Amino acid sequence: MSSQPWWKQAIVYQIYPRSFKDSNGDGIGDLGGIIEKLDYIKSLGADTIWLNPIYKSPNDDGGYDISDYCHVQPEFGTMEDFERLLEGLHSRGLKLIMDLVVNHSSDEHPWFIESKKSINSKYRDYYFWKQGRNGGPPNNWPSFFGGSAWQYDETTQEYYLHLFSKKQPDLNWESPILREEVQNLMKFWLDKGVDGLRLDVISAISKRTDFPDSDTLDFNETIRKYYANGPRLKEFIHEMRSKVWDHYDVMTVGEGPGITPQNAGEYLDDHHGLNMIFHFGHMFLDQGPGGRFDPIPWTMKKFKAVFKTWDDAFLKNGWGSIFLGNHDFARMVSRWGDDKTYWSESSKLLVTLLMSMRGTPFVFQGDEIGMTNITLSSLNESKDIETLTGWREAEKRGLSEARFLEAANYSGRDNARTPMQWSSGVNAGFSSCTPWMKVNDNVRTINVDTQQPDSESVLNYFRRMTSLRKRNPALVFGKYLPLETAHEKLFVFHRIMDKEKLVVVLNFSAENLNFPPELSLRHAIRLAGNYDDMESAVIRPWEASIYRL
């Protein structure tokens, strides 16, 4: 297994710095707080950290609006703190993936400030500026955050493109000078010894420069047809690789909304492309035509099909990332499990799924202790621009606040961004003062300190599963062969490598289910499971088991 690239064998722990740990008592998580918890992260069995953006930013969109790519956001610390963090990671054998946002910048970045001054500015082509059409925007493209993706600017009487917030103007990768700027800022961090880059919305850096109107009201379809998979995407990625990445020992993982199983391989070429992508096949399953705040029921049939479809795609070319939640989605146990009656069992089941799939697992902070969605009592409690702009658009359509809040509490990004629950004490042990965002009410029962000494806790089950994965190469590299079963809520699959054959049995329901007749467990050894007693004639509610055949 050691001959394989490190990133294929990695278990990645994602940190949202603002909410992880506050070391200086200002209510905001910081680099010092992460440094304090490096031994904890190491104890989880994770060997890599993915750090959400820490760059200087006005924080219109949680740091994904960068005003200076080469300086640390002051509330997170200093460059010296960053260098201490990197040294602390490497001294423990841990690696660091930095989150880099190069589809757009902040409107407070010097490039954009200069770009908007004049149509003759040398920075004008760093962004997309166009004249309006019939007294309105250049086309009908909607923003991810509601409203038009175009913003009018009085100074030059033209519109600029922003697929996200109006404070996040899209960078124009058609400009060779802009691409050179991006290459230089990548080199800045790689020269410091960063091990990997997570490239935000990389699927959208190549735009349809004819800017046609969207012909669909389905937002996710608009992403696929108009925002992602642009005509020069493969070329731009290859250029970054040949001019930057190939000169460092670095892995690259791209966020790929709109990338499909059919075209994913084009961006994962061994010699020209990214190492990995995040696809969103399962993450959009419960979104209706209106997107995040238009929730629809999801089915296990489609959920299972996503894993098969994408594993087949990566088998042909590339390597997959396995995740069930992150900073942009609801908590995994609240979305895919049962965060009430079977909170512990379903949290462990989802951990089992993450650690038994082919690909690199990415785990979001707090999921190792089963943190759940928060319930906002009013939209005044939301800290997320997507939720707040979404509400303004919904209000125009006549939706009540209560109805919108119900959708936001189910799928909003605030759910993932509440402070990490370290203890049942004041402010969850996150900070010595009032946190920037309220702590989840269930902190007394769900926290690290309570779970540490409990051998049957979600936390210690997580540790056992990471250890099991590391001891069993078949769980990392083995073939993935799902077993069709009569009961839709039963998810069964084999992992096969050489003579090693494992089977994973997951009951995504509150029912007792019979073992499928197609599955023979005679002479099987149970390696792991989320119920204390090892043997049962049935598969119990939210039971997860791994067997060696």
C-alpha positions in Angstrom: 0.0 0.0 0.0 2.9 2.4 0.7 3.7 2.5 -3.1 0.4 4.4 -3.6 0.3 8.2 -3.3 -0.2 9.4 0.2 -3.5 11.2 -0.7 -5.2 8.0 -1.7 -4.5 6.5 1.7 -5.3 9.7 3.7 -8.1 10.3 6.1 -8.9 14.0 5.9 -10.3 16.1 8.7 -11.9 19.4 7.6 -11.6 22.4 9.9 -13.7 25.5 9.6 -11.4 27.8 11.6 -14.0 30.3 12.8 -15.9 27.6 14.6 -13.2 25.2 15.7 -11.4 26.6 18.8 -10.8 30.1 20.1 -7.5 30.6 21.8 -7.5 34.3 22.6 -11.0 34.9 24.0 -12.6 37.0 21.2 -15.3 34.5 20.4 -13.8 33.6 17.0 -11.9 30.4 16.3 -8.3 30.9 15.2 -5.0 29.2 14.2 -3.9 29.1 17.9 -6.9 27.1 18.7 -6.1 24.6 16.0 -2.6 24.3 17.2 -4.0 23.5 20.7 -6.0 20.6 19.3 -3.4 19.0 17.0 -2.9 16.0 19.4 -6.7 15.5 19.4 -6.8 15.4 15.6 -3.9 13.0 15.5 -5.8 10.8 18.1 -8.7 10.5 15.7 -6.6 8.6 13.1 -6.8 11.4 10.7 -3.5 12.2 8.9 -4.4 15.3 6.9 -6.2 18.6 7.6 -8.2 20.5 5.1 -8.3 24.1 6.3 -11.1 26.4 5.1 -9.9 29.8 3.9 -7.7 31.8 6.3 -6.8 34.6 4.0 -7.6 38.3 4.6 -11.3 38.9 3.8 -14.2 41.2 4.5 -16.1 37.9 5.4 -19.1 38.5 3.2 -19.2 34.8 2.6 -17.3 33.2 5.4 -13.8 34.0 4.0 -14.5 32.8 0.5 -14.3 36.4 -0.6 -10.6 37.0 -0.5 -9.1 40.5 -0.4 -5.5 39.5 0.0 -4.3 36.0 -0.9 -0.9 36.3 0.8 -1.9 37.5 4.3 -3.7 35.8 7.1 -7.0 37.1 8.3 -6.1 39.1 11.4 -8.8 37.5 13.6 -7.3 34.1 12.8 -3.8 35.2 13.7 -0.6 36.0 11.9 1.6 34.4 9.3 3.9 33.3 12.1 0.9 31.5 13.6 0.3 29.8 10.3 4.0 28.7 10.1 3.7 27.3 13.7 0.6 25.4 12.7 2.3 23.9 9.6 5.4 22.9 11.7 3.1 21.4 14.4 1.3 19.4 11.7 4.4 18.1 10.0 6.2 17.2 13.3 3.2 14.9 14.0 3.3 13.3 10.6 0.1 15.2 9.5 -0.3 17.0 6.2 -2.1 20.3 5.3 -4.5 21.0 2.4 -5.2 24.7 1.9 -8.5 25.9 0.5 -7.8 28.2 -2.4 -10.6 30.3 -4.0 -9.6 31.3 -7.6 -13.0 31.4 -9.3 -13.6 34.8 -7.7 -12.1 37.4 -5.4 -13.5 39.9 -3.0 -14.7 43.2 -4.4 -12.3 44.7 -1.9 -9.3 43.1 -3.6 -6.9 45.7 -5.1 -7.4 44.0 -8.5 -11.1 44.7 -8.5 -10.8 48.2 -6.9 -8.6 49.1 -9.9 -10.6 47.2 -12.4 -13.8 49.2 -11.7 -12.1 52.6 -12.0 -12.1 52.8 -15.8 -12.8 50.7 -18.8 -9.2 51.4 -19.7 -7.8 50.1 -16.5 -5.1 47.5 -16.9 -7.0 45.3 -14.5 -10.3 45.5 -16.4 -9.8 42.1 -18.0 -9.1 40.5 -14.6 -13.0 40.4 -14.3 -16.0 40.0 -16.6 -17.5 43.4 -17.5 -20.3 43.7 -20.0 -22.9 46.2 -21.1 -26.5 45.7 -20.2 -29.2 44.4 -22.5 -32.6 46.2 -22.9 -32.1 48.2 -19.7 -31.1 45.2 -17.6 -28.3 42.7 -17.0 -26.4 41.1 -19.9 -28.3 37.8 -19.5 -30.7 36.0 -17.2 -28.1 34.0 -15.2 -29.1 33.6 -11.5 -26.6 33.9 -8.6 -26.0 30.9 -6.3 -27.2 33.3 -3.5 -30.3 34.6 -5.2 -31.1 37.4 -7.7 -29.1 38.2 -10.8 -25.5 37.1 -11.3 -24.7 40.6 -12.6 -24.2 43.8 -10.7 -24.4 47.2 -12.3 -21.6 49.7 -11.5 -22.3 53.4 -11.9 -18.7 54.4 -12.5 -18.3 52.8 -15.9 -22.0 52.0 -16.5 -21.3 48.4 -17.1 -22.2 45.1 -15.2 -19.7 42.7 -13.7 -20.3 39.0 -13.2 -20.6 37.4 -9.8 -21.9 33.8 -9.7 -22.0 34.2 -5.9 -22.3 37.3 -3.8 -22.1 40.7 -5.4 -19.0 41.1 -3.3 -17.4 38.1 -5.0 -16.7 39.2 -8.6 -15.7 36.3 -10.9 -12.1 36.3 -12.1 -11.6 36.2 -15.9 -9.4 33.2 -16.6 -9.4 34.2 -20.3 -6.7 36.7 -19.3 -3.2 35.3 -19.4 -2.0 37.9 -17.0 -4.7 37.0 -14.4 -3.7 33.3 -14.8 -0.1 34.2 -14.1 -1.2 36.1 -10.9 -3.0 32.9 -9.8 0.0 30.8 -10.5 2.1 33.1 -8.3 -0.2 33.1 -5.4 -0.3 29.3 -5.5 3.5 29.2 -5.5 3.5 31.5 -2.5 1.8 28.9 -0.3 3.4 25.9 -1.8 6.8 27.4 -1.1 5.9 27.4 2.5 5.5 23.7 2.4 1.7 23.2 2.0 0.9 19.6 1.0 -2.3 20.0 -1.0 -4.7 22.5 -2.5 -8.5 22.3 -2.4 -9.6 24.4 -5.3 -13.0 26.0 -4.7 -15.6 25.9 -7.5 -12.8 24.9 -10.0 -15.4 23.5 -12.4 -16.6 27.1 -13.1 -13.3 28.9 -13.9 -13.9 28.5 -17.7 -16.9 30.6 -18.7 -19.1 30.5 -21.7 -17.8 33.8 -23.1 -20.9 34.1 -25.4 -22.9 34.3 -22.2 -26.2 32.8 -23.5 -29.4 32.9 -21.5 -30.2 29.9 -19.4 -33.1 28.0 -20.8 -34.1 26.2 -17.6 -35.5 27.2 -14.2 -33.8 24.2 -12.5 -30.9 25.9 -10.8 -28.7 22.8 -10.6 -29.3 22.2 -14.3 -28.1 25.8 -14.9 -24.9 25.0 -13.0 -24.3 22.0 -15.2 -25.1 23.6 -18.5 -23.8 27.2 -18.1 -21.5 27.6 -15.1 -19.4 24.4 -15.1 -17.5 22.5 -17.8 -16.6 25.5 -19.8 -14.7 25.2 -23.1 -11.2 25.9 -21.7 -11.5 24.2 -18.3 -9.3 21.3 -19.2 -6.7 23.7 -20.7 -6.7 25.9 -17.6 -6.2 23.0 -15.3 -3.4 21.6 -17.4 -1.7 24.9 -17.4 -1.8 25.2 -13.6 -0.4 21.7 -13.4 2.4 22.1 -15.8 3.5 25.5 -14.6 3.0 25.1 -10.9 1.8 21.8 -9.4 4.2 19.5 -11.1 7.1 21.4 -9.6 6.0 20.6 -6.0 5.1 17.5 -4.0 1.5 18.6 -3.9 -2.0 17.0 -4.3 -4.9 18.8 -5.8 -8.6 18.3 -5.2 -11.2 20.3 -7.0 -14.7 21.2 -5.9 -16.8 20.2 -8.9 -20.4 21.3 -8.9 -21.8 20.6 -12.3 -19.2 18.0 -13.2 -20.8 14.7 -14.3 -19.7 11.1 -14.2 -19.4 11.3 -18.0 -16.9 14.1 -18.1 -15.1 13.9 -14.7 -12.3 11.8 -16.1 -11.3 14.6 -18.4 -10.3 16.7 -15.4 -8.5 13.8 -13.6 -6.0 12.8 -16.2 -2.9 11.4 -14.6 -0.5 13.7 -16.4 -2.6 16.8 -17.1 -5.4 17.1 -14.5 -6.4 17.2 -10.9 -5.7 14.3 -8.5 -9.3 14.3 -7.1 -12.6 16.0 -7.3 -15.6 16.5 -5.0 -18.6 15.6 -6.9 -22.1 16.5 -5.7 -24.2 13.6 -7.0 -25.6 12.8 -3.6 -25.4 16.4 -2.2 -28.2 17.6 -4.5 -30.5 14.6 -4.1 -32.8 16.5 -1.7 -32.8 19.8 -3.6 -35.8 20.7 -5.9 -35.6 23.0 -8.9 -35.2 26.0 -6.7 -32.0 24.7 -5.1 -31.0 24.5 -1.4 -34.2 26.1 0.0 -36.5 24.0 -2.1 -36.1 20.6 -0.3 -37.6 17.4 -1.7 -37.6 13.9 -0.3 -34.6 11.7 -1.2 -34.6 8.0 -1.7 -32.1 5.3 -0.7 -32.4 3.9 -4.2 -30.9 7.1 -5.7 -28.4 7.5 -2.8 -27.0 4.0 -3.5 -27.0 4.6 -7.2 -24.8 7.7 -6.8 -22.0 5.7 -5.1 -22.1 3.0 -7.8 -22.2 5.6 -10.7 -19.3 7.6 -9.4 -17.2 4.6 -8.3 -17.6 3.3 -11.9 -16.5 6.7 -13.2 -13.4 6.8 -11.0 -12.5 3.2 -11.8 -11.9 4.3 -15.4 -10.0 7.4 -14.5 -9.0 9.2 -11.4 -9.7 8.9 -7.7 -12.8 9.8 -5.7 -13.4 11.7 -2.5 -15.9 10.3 0.0 -17.9 12.7 2.0 -21.4 13.1 3.5 -21.2 16.7 4.7 -19.0 19.8 4.9 -19.1 23.5 5.7 -21.7 24.0 2.9 -24.3 21.4 3.9 -26.4 20.2 6.8 -24.9 17.9 9.4 -24.6 14.4 8.1 -26.5 12.7 10.9 -29.4 15.1 10.6 -29.5 14.7 6.8 -28.8 11.1 6.2 -29.4 9.5 9.6 -31.8 9.8 12.5 -30.6 12.5 14.9 -33.3 11.8 17.4 -34.2 8.2 18.4 -31.2 6.5 16.8 -28.7 9.4 16.9 -25.8 7.2 18.2 -26.4 4.2 16.0 -27.0 6.3 12.8 -23.9 8.5 13.5 -21.8 5.4 13.7 -23.4 3.9 10.6 -22.5 7.0 8.6 -18.9 6.8 9.9 -18.8 3.2 8.8 -19.9 4.1 5.3 -17.3 6.9 5.1 -14.5 4.6 6.2 -15.4 1.6 4.0 -15.8 3.2 0.6 -13.2 3.3 -2.2 -11.7 6.8 -2.3 -10.3 9.3 0.2 -12.7 10.0 3.1 -13.2 13.7 4.1 -14.7 14.2 7.6 -16.1 17.6 8.8 -15.2 18.8 12.3 -17.8 17.6 14.8 -19.0 14.6 12.8 -16.7 12.4 14.8 -18.9 13.1 17.8 -22.2 13.2 15.9 -22.9 16.9 16.0 -26.4 17.7 14.6 -28.2 20.5 12.9 -29.1 23.6 14.9 -32.6 25.0 15.1 -32.7 28.7 14.4 -35.7 30.3 16.0 -35.6 33.3 13.6 -33.6 34.4 10.6 -32.0 37.0 12.8 -29.9 34.2 14.2 -28.5 33.2 10.8 -24.9 34.2 10.0 -24.9 32.9 6.4 -25.2 35.1 3.4 -26.8 32.4 1.3 -29.6 31.9 3.9 -30.2 35.7 4.3 -30.2 36.5 0.5 -32.3 33.3 -0.1 -34.9 34.7 2.4 -35.0 38.0 0.6 -35.8 36.3 -2.6 -38.3 34.0 -1.0 -40.1 36.9 0.7 -40.5 38.5 -2.7 -42.3 35.3 -3.9 -44.7 35.6 -0.9 -43.2 32.8 1.2 -43.7 33.1 5.0 -40.6 33.4 7.3 -41.8 30.2 9.1 -41.8 28.2 5.9 -38.4 29.5 4.8 -37.0 28.9 8.2 -38.1 25.3 8.1 -36.2 24.8 4.9 -33.1 26.7 6.3 -33.1 24.6 9.5 -33.1 21.5 7.3 -30.5 22.4 4.7 -28.9 25.8 5.5 -25.2 26.2 5.9 -25.5 27.6 9.5 -26.1 24.0 10.5 -22.5 23.0 9.9 -20.9 26.2 11.2 -21.9 26.2 14.9 -19.0 26.2 17.4 -17.3 22.9 17.9 -18.6 21.2 21.1 -15.6 20.4 23.2 -17.3 20.2 26.6 -20.6 20.7 28.3 -19.2 23.8 30.0 -19.6 27.5 29.2 -19.7 28.2 25.5 -19.0 24.5 24.8 -15.4 24.9 25.8 -15.0 26.7 22.4 -14.3 30.1 23.8 -14.1 32.0 27.1 -16.5 34.6 25.8 -19.7 34.7 23.7 -19.0 32.9 20.4 -19.6 34.6 17.0 -22.4 32.1 16.5 -24.7 30.4 19.0 -23.8 27.0 20.3 -26.2 24.1 19.6 -28.6 23.4 22.5 -27.6 19.8 22.7 -24.0 20.6 23.9 -24.6 19.0 27.3 -25.1 15.6 25.7 -23.0 15.8 22.6 -19.4 16.9 23.3 -15.8 15.6 23.2 -15.2 15.5 27.0 -18.3 13.4 27.6 -17.4 10.9 24.9 -13.7 10.6 25.5 -13.9 8.1 28.4 -16.9 6.2 27.0 -15.6 3.2 25.0 -19.0 3.0 23.2 -19.2 6.7 22.2 -19.5 7.9 18.6 -16.0 9.4 19.1 -14.3 6.2 20.1 -16.2 4.2 17.4 -14.8 6.8 14.9 -11.3 6.0 16.1 -11.9 2.3 15.8 -13.1 2.7 12.2 -10.1 4.8 11.1 -7.8 2.2 12.6 -9.7 -0.6 10.8 -9.4 1.2 7.5 -5.7 1.7 7.9 -5.2 -2.0 8.7 -7.2 -3.2 5.8 -6.1 -2.1 2.3 -9.2 -3.6 0.8 -11.3 -0.9 2.4 -9.1 1.7 0.6 -8.3 0.2 -2.7 -10.5 -2.8 -3.1 -13.2 -3.2 -5.8 -16.6 -1.8 -4.8 -19.3 -4.3 -5.6 -22.8 -3.4 -4.3 -25.3 -6.1 -3.7 -28.9 -5.6 -4.9 -31.3 -6.3 -2.1 -35.1 -6.5 -1.9 -35.3 -3.9 0.9 -34.4 -0.4 -0.4 -33.1 0.8 3.0 -30.5 -2.0 3.2 -27.2 -0.9 1.7 -24.8 -3.9 1.2 -21.6 -3.9 -0.7 -18.4 -6.0 -1.0 -14.8 -4.7 -1.0 -12.5 -7.1 -2.7 -8.7 -6.9 -3.1 -6.7 -10.0 -4.1 -7.8 -12.8 -1.8 -9.3 -10.4 0.8 -13.1 -10.1 0.7 -15.1 -7.9 3.0 -18.7 -7.1 3.1 -20.4 -4.0 4.6 -24.0 -4.2 5.8 -25.9 -1.0 6.6 -29.5 -0.7 7.7 -30.7 2.9 6.9 -34.0 2.4 8.7 -35.6 2.1 12.1 -36.8 -1.4 11.3 -35.5 -4.8 12.0 -34.5 -6.3 8.6 -33.8 -9.8 7.5 -30.4 -10.7 6.1 -30.8 -10.9 2.3 -30.7 -14.5 1.1 -28.1 -13.5 -1.5 -25.6 -12.8 1.3 -23.9 -15.8 2.8 -22.2 -15.0 6.1 -21.2 -18.6 6.9 -17.7 -18.7 8.3 -17.6 -14.8 8.2 -15.8 -12.9 10.9 -17.4 -9.7 12.1 -14.6 -7.0 12.2 -16.7 -4.1 13.3 -20.2 -3.0 14.2 -22.2 -0.3 16.0 -24.1 -2.6 18.4 -22.3 -3.9 21.5 -23.5 -7.5 21.1 -22.0 -9.1 18.0 -24.7 -11.6 17.0 -28.3 -11.1 15.9 -30.7 -13.0 13.8 -31.8 -9.8 12.1 -30.2 -6.5 11.1 -31.3 -4.1 13.8 -32.3 -0.4 13.3 -29.5 1.6 11.9 -27.1 -1.3 12.4 -23.7 -1.2 10.6 -21.4 -4.2 10.4 -18.3 -5.2 8.5 -17.4 -8.8 7.9 -14.4 -10.6 6.5 -15.6 -13.5 4.4 
